[in-house]
Amino acid sequence: MKPAIVVNDLTKGFKKNPVLKGVSLTVEQGGIVGLIGPNGSGKSTLFDIISGFQTADDGSIALDGRGILGKPPHAITHLGLMRTFQLSEGGQRLTAIENLLASAQNQIEANLVGAVLGFGRVIAVERENLARARDVLGLLGLGHLGNEYVGNLSGGQRKLIDLGRMFMAKPRLCLLDEPTAGVNPTLIHVILDALKHLRSEQGITLLIVEHNMQVISEICEKVYVLDAGMLLAEGTP
């Protein structure tokens, strides 16, 4: 399979303290790969650099063969990479369905005149996105919470909303930072089913940071082990 992303010899330090020491990894298109290691091993820093929230001291990152190191987060997102964070904070004053609608990528941008002249097309796209958002909420078991403010949902339900945004945006690669942390066992199964659906039905590649080894063993085909900023091992779970 063609690589979705290739990280090569990435280094990063803070005040001369090394955090990443020549980290290299490859995630093939359509794969589900885990990144594990103790707290402080550099996993979140690696995600921040890949997604453009931090800069590296050295190394390279290629997304679908295109260099992205140093690009801002919005530019990397437009190239097809999305990520989640350990704590889901976005869109709390929007309803669940509004959060999903905001992530749809086929929305029509227009000035006032263009919106009036293309009103029929705008309405058609809005109806299509609304129907898809409702389907996604149903798939995630949140169909009954479509009009509930995300700020009122549980931590696990907010993480499902994060996944719902990805269903709507249809990226090529998703970075998931501890998607099951603090989630009750029932919702963990829902999240895992959603992740499998993202890969099988939409062909989305997944790179997952996770401390729950049962989750890693169930869903990942390959695992990288990071400790003290260095890759110690790679292979099957």
Buried (B, 14 or more C-beta within 10 A) or exposed (E): EEBBBBBBEBBBBEEEEBBBBBBBBBBBBBBBBBBBBEEEBBBBBBBBBBBBBBEBEEBBBBBBEEEBBEBEBEEBBEBBBBBBBEEBEBBBEBBBBBBBBBBBEEEEEBEEEEEEEBEEEBEEBBEEBBEBBBEBBEBBBBBEBBEBBBEEBEEBBBBBBBBBBBBBBBBBBBBBBBBBBEBEEEBBBBBBBBBBBBBEEEEBBBBBBBBBEEBBEBBBBBBBBBBBBBBEEBEEB
